Amino acid sequence: MEPEETLNAVKPSAGLYDPQFEHDACGVAFVARLGRPASHEVVARGLLALDRLEHRGAEGADADTGDGAGILIQLPHEFFAEEAGAELPEPGRYGVAMCFLPQGRAEREHAIRLIERNVEAEGQRVLGWRHVPVVKSECGRVAGEAAPYICQLFVGASHDVPDQDAFERRLYVIRQVVEHAGLDGLSIASFSSRTVVYKGMLSAPQLPRYYPDLRDERLTSALALVHSRFSTNTFPSWELAHPYRMLAHNGEINTLRGNRNWMRARETQLASPLFGEDIKRIVPLLSDDISDSASLDRILELLVLGGRSPAHAISMLIPEAHAGRPELHQRVRDFYAYHSSLVEP
């Protein structure tokens, strides 16, 4: 028997393992309580779901350093009102930036000044900073060596901001300009008047142990989005843990290079009456050092802040298969056909 024939002959008896069933993906869960007040129970249930997703995450050579874990919740106003160290406006009239700052004191102070300058340049008010308490012993050695100094910045809306949506766009522009400065060790996990993200280079069970805030009964929300990361096309890092500003994602986008190139090509044509001239300050939208999920999140965020609903924006970016499906209503097929000329799936 020839060698190739011998190899083929033993394949059926090689066991039950088949590489075509070898798939890896992150773990994601969502908890929401509609029509009821925000509560800590929702946060606790989200963290319980995250704990059950530990097996969907990954670790490196240091088994105590996870690829990433995180939670997105609504701003807990009562909690922040007591913890901020400054008088806060009513909900919707202030935002919170979850800042990952450089480890070095001089670099950290430089980052703080950079952020404050851009907040004031955008006409908004710096209300104060809060050091986010963490338990350093609850993360792995590698994660601890790379851990940022974590602070929350409270920003008040100026009187000329008409509504919360307009305020969200102001905060978005500030964040984009700050991150475009390219200061090493600085990233902003979330900056919103609606939501806040706690995340890091952690495993799922480590997240609530690392951030005592998450165990505080005063920390309430009506929703919780959690994620346990299995890093694929980027190395694990604190800033690339999920959730991002709008989504958490479990999978890999295999059209990433083409999607990024098309978005870069369109940046000179971007226009929005809601952003006006600020549209020039938020580009470039994407960079090669962020993951596929982070790229998707940034474009989703832009579309939503530009006036589309989340459902509309997601349907543009992740359309269902519609060609040759007469069972779909003509309006649905027309919707996808029209938007395919605006953005690629």
Secondary structure, 3 states (H helix, E strand, C coil): CCHHHHHHHHHHHCCCCCHHHCCCCCEEEEEECCCCCCEHHHHHHHHHHHHCCHHHCCECCCCCCECCEEEEEECCHHHHHHHCCCCCCCCCCEEEEEEEECCCHHHHHHHHHHHHHHHHHCCCEEEEEEECCCCHHHCCHHHHHHCCEEEEEEEECCCCCCCHHHHHHHHHHHHHHHHHCCCCCCEEEEEECCEEEEEECCCCCHHHHHCHHHHCCCCCECEEEEEECCCCCCCCCCCCCCCCCCCCCCCCCCCHHHHHHHHHHHHHHCCCCCCHHHHHCCCCCCCCCCCHHHHHHHHHHHHHHCCCCHHHHHHHHCCCCCCCCCCCCHHHHHHHHHHCCCCCC
